[in-house]
Amino acid sequence: MRFKGRFTKTLFLTAFFAAAVNGFAKPEYFPDAIKFGARDCSFCHALASGGGGHNERGTWLIAEQTRRGANELNVAWLSERDALVEHSETMLNAATIAVATPNTLHPRASDSAKRPFDYSTAHGDWPAYGGGVGADKYAPFDQITPENLNQLDVAWVWEWDDSPDWTDRASRSKMPDGFKATPIMAGGRLFVRSRYSVAVALDPVSGETLWSFDPETGEGRRPPMFGFTTRGLAYHQDASGARVLLLTTDGWLYALSPTTGQPMPSFGLNGKVDLTRGLRRELRRSTTTWSYPPTVCGDTVVIGNQANDGSHYRRRNQTAAWNDNLPLGDVRGFDARTGEQLWVFETVPQQGEFGNDTWGNESWRWMGNTNVWSTTSCDAELGHVYLPVTAPTHHFYGGDRPGNNLFATSVVALDARNGDRLWHFQTVHHDIWDYDLPAAPVIVDLVVKGKPIKAVAQVGKTGFLYVFDRITGKPVWPIEEKPVPRSSLAGEQASPTQPFPTWPPPFEQQGLTENDLIDLTPELRRAALERIKEWKIGPLFTPPSIEGTVALPGIGGGANWGGAAFDPETHMFYVASRRMPTLITAREVDQARFGTRYQATFRMPSADGLPFVKPPWSSITAYQLNTGDIAWQVPNGIGPTDHPSLKGLDLPSLGNPGTAPGLLITPAAIFLGHRSDGTVLRALDKHSGALLWEHAIEGSHVEAPPMTYVADGQQFIVIGTGSAIEPSRLTAFRLP
């Protein structure tokens, strides 16, 4: 472990220092509050909308109600408080978050456990993978500003040596994925999950390891899909105490003590729950894995899974039918305190359930996948959880499952208390492109044409941004069904129409024509034209074919697991995306042997090692989400301008191929990891996307979103790095 920098212990007050967990706005108090200078709900709350818990003034009122034994609050009590307490608070307009003011005190690390806790970032913590449980990846901490960005320096580097000896043949089977974790911060500690599912607690000021808990996942077989991999952990706190929720890649849910790291005996069986059990058929650890953190929504822990994308292929020595025991994608809710399974939402509706008739040939009986492999999100006030459901088995041929196939490739809203479906919207009917919804729907509060809307925004691999009223599921802007090309594969009944948002405009190129092929040099252009002669190209939703169909943005294109981020102060929405054409080729197989008529493969073709479409090959797009307009779009990096085929050319930024990093939003800037000649942490201007600052960091960046928190009077920014053959690293930055 390495440390850098002096640990200055400076004390500030903070306008968001204290808040009640259940402190929701009561509009009836607002007229009286106007007499005391209120301009909006941020007079007593962390947010102008009344969300985010109470600020310091609101917390005083709650405490005063208790002291007086009163049944209701009385804003007039503030006159007594003003006579006793000196104030120099800045009044905030309706679009401003309550943030630290010069006279306010940031909590010290030792005081962090006493901070109000409400699953938001309002009080200095980062209590969930996406910041708050709404997945907006935003924090209001303003100690770091555009003016002092150039003073940011490394405070500490934490290393976890979990990379085996790759030269040893036996060890190579245990080779981990790149380190993709984002830590959480709550109760005065940082918590992170290693690639082998070891939970680790760190001191947030020094980066020192406080404890670790090893569930011995690394002793078992390599999990499917990405193997030994990680994104992070979850945290739950209520009157009974707090617990760190560890989800292992081999399917165990643990509740750990935040102070000791030991399993809590009252949870499940001796502190853990076996996730392979509890569904209508048992999950096999050979075909199912869990890499993402669960979502805590109230007292419910919501968990999906990642099913093997190749589960429909026959296994060696398999004698059962090809579709025997395909991995289920059902989503479950567990009691955060006891581990009891509370409910199951069947992503493939069973007999008698809504949507069952969208699975022809009784495919609902055996269907697998249709899972939630990415993160979910929660509206803590409503108690609703939002699921990004993915594609069914098998991803590129649906002749065995005629129909629209609900709830595949859909946004689904559930009541987190009982798992009841509230609403859904299917973004791709009868998905035969693997156009998964790859990231958590983002909770956003908007003002559209003067009307406040509680909304949820979903990014997709298609390059579309879908925006819904999160209470009713009604699209904020119309979404139209439009005709799309038919399939040429025998037995395939592709949906004749697909949903196209009329607004906002897409953030990525969709579909392919000859005009879209690379033209940076005549040689590259000719090579690309030659390559596509034997392939099918066309608009978005052109089906797979025997010849091979080029899908764009592609199965790894558009938005990916890094997701999007939202600034609730400005209502700006940011998404990183990549332009990654994918060639999907179907081949007819022996149906008697394989059960299905076609299987398909995919690859990412190139032109002399470059994407064979025009750049930018990756981008960052900013929307003003009140209007849906794209405010700006910039290439994500210079790209391979030094490629031999581009030698001597004077080119603009091309965007780094294959990158769609997770973003962090603060009042100062957009922060993201970036890899070019080396790895850097970057800060971009929120108003233009221009580069403001960057600093080298060690290790390969594998798209992990950065995070931020306040400890010991200072704001820290932390980012994870590490390739398969490197140690896992967290690098923390702060001001001197």
Salt bridges, closest charged atoms under 4 A:
ASP32 OD1 - LYS35 NZ 3.69
GLU56 OE1 - ARG81 NH2 2.45
GLU64 OE2 - ARG67 NH2 2.58
GLU64 OE2 - ARG68 NE 2.93
GLU80 OE1 - ARG68 NH2 2.71
ASP82 OD1 - HIS87 NE2 3.64
GLU89 OE1 - ARG57 NH2 2.73
GLU89 OE2 - HIS87 ND1 3.60
ASP118 OD2 - HIS123 NE2 3.16
ASP125 OD1 - ARG115 NH1 2.73
ASP153 OD1 - LYS4 NZ 3.71
ASP153 OD1 - HIS695 NE2 3.32
GLU159 OE2 - ARG2 NH1 2.88
GLU159 OE2 - ARG729 NE 2.99
ASP162 OD1 - ARG195 NH2 2.67
ASP177 OD2 - LYS180 NZ 2.85
ASP238 OD1 - ARG243 NH1 3.77
ASP238 OD2 - ARG337 NH1 3.38
ASP274 OD2 - ARG277 NE 3.58
ASP274 OD1 - ARG285 NH2 2.80
ASP299 OD1 - HIS236 NE2 2.81
ASP299 OD2 - ARG337 NH1 3.51
ASP309 OD1 - HIS395 NE2 2.95
ASP330 OD2 - ARG280 NH1 2.61
ASP335 OD1 - ARG337 NE 3.67
GLU346 OE2 - ARG280 NH1 3.45
GLU362 OE1 - ARG365 NE 3.04
ASP379 OD2 - ARG470 NE 2.59
ASP415 OD1 - ARG417 NE 2.96
ASP434 OD1 - HIS395 NE2 3.76
ASP434 OD2 - LYS461 NZ 4.00
ASP436 OD2 - LYS461 NZ 3.75
ASP445 OD1 - ARG470 NH2 2.88
GLU481 OE2 - HIS429 NE2 2.79
GLU492 OE1 - HIS430 NE2 2.64
GLU508 OE1 - ARG579 NE 2.93
ASP519 OD2 - LYS614 NZ 3.71
GLU523 OE2 - ARG526 NH2 3.96
GLU530 OE1 - LYS533 NZ 3.08
ASP567 OD2 - LYS686 NZ 2.58
GLU588 OE2 - ARG597 NE 3.07
GLU694 OE1 - ARG682 NE 2.77
GLU698 OE1 - ARG2 NH2 2.84
GLU698 OE2 - ARG729 NH2 3.14
GLU703 OE2 - ARG578 NH1 3.89
GLU703 OE1 - ARG675 NH1 3.14
